[in-house]
Amino acid sequence: MGEINIFCSKKFNSNIQCIGYLHAGIFKHQHSLKRIHNNNYNPDLILTCGKSSYLELKENFKNTKIAVEDIGCKRYLNINKFLFIEKNYFQEDICLVLPEGDIDDLNKFIKFSKSCLKAYPNLKFIIKIHPNMTLEKVKKRYKKFTSNNLEFSDVSIEKNSLRASFVLYCGSTSIIEAISFGLLPLYLNNNSDISFDFIYGLKNINRIINCKKDFINKINHYKKINFQKLLNENLNYAKQIYSPLSKEKINNIFNLH
């Protein structure tokens, strides 16, 4: 759809500058983002939200007329204010869950959480509902699933990180904020051949989960290693995804003076 809009704009007026903004990082299999078309279908400028996506796209488009500029984003504020929280990790095995904004994805995570609880009743899951949904409607729809060990939440990831030690996710970009607040990541893959792991470039530990047994094994592995070192590595990685928003660059690009 973006390529068609660019083509139509340039056909209408060849002087129109077509600019795209990448508001999140890049997934492993996001090939369409890097595809190079005929000039009439390519943007003139791509703006990125952070250093890592800037460097990746800069290299990808180095032999083209497509310019790339990192202007940052507001999400950096959440990443930058992080201070390692003084809390007792692993006092309880509490896991924050980050489904995406559709019912199918929410169902997938609820089903997985319930299967883990049947086998390991000492676990606890906090399912952070997506902003597209309301807590009242979710609680009403999944009333029979709510228990002392499974709850739904609409409070911030920062506040939930005070209770949880782990975070279970799949394609949610909120994983960046979660790891920046000290949560230890677990990626729910469900034996899929395609990765939607938004932090696939973070390779300091194997965090892939395909079944409830994997989930428990990964939790126990975290408890045995120097996870404080991982926390620092995770935070540094998060800071590469989002840069501070640069009003100066925005003003220069759009001639806003």
Stockholm file with secondary structure:
# STOCKHOLM 1.0

chainA/1-257         MGEINIFCSKKFNSNIQCIGYLHAGIFKHQHSLKRIHNNNYNPDLILTCGKSSYLELKENFKNTKIAVEDIGCKRYLNINKFLFIEKNYFQEDICLVLPEGDIDDLNKFIKFSKSCLKAYPNLKFIIKIHPNMTLEKVKKRYKKFTSNNLEFSDVSIEKNSLRASFVLYCGSTSIIEAISFGLLPLYLNNNSDISFDFIYGLKNINRIINCKKDFINKINHYKKINFQKLLNENLNYAKQIYSPLSKEKINNIFNLH
#=GR chainA/1-257 SS CHHHHHHHHHHHCTTCCCEEEECSCCCTTCGGGGCCCCGGGSCSEEEESSHHHHHHHHHHTTTSSCEEEECCBTTHHHHHTCCCCCCCTTSSCEEEEECCSSHHHHHHHHHHHHHHHHHCTTCEEEEECCTTSCHHHHHHHTGGGCBTTEEEECSCHHHHTTTCSEEEESSCTTHHHHHHTTCEEEEECTTCSSCCCTTTTCCSSCCEECSHHHHHHHHHHHHHSCHHHHHHHHHHHHHHHCCBCCHHHHHHHHTCC
#=GC SS_cons         CHHHHHHHHHHHCTTCCCEEEECSCCCTTCGGGGCCCCGGGSCSEEEESSHHHHHHHHHHTTTSSCEEEECCBTTHHHHHTCCCCCCCTTSSCEEEEECCSSHHHHHHHHHHHHHHHHHCTTCEEEEECCTTSCHHHHHHHTGGGCBTTEEEECSCHHHHTTTCSEEEESSCTTHHHHHHTTCEEEEECTTCSSCCCTTTTCCSSCCEECSHHHHHHHHHHHHHSCHHHHHHHHHHHHHHHCCBCCHHHHHHHHTCC
//
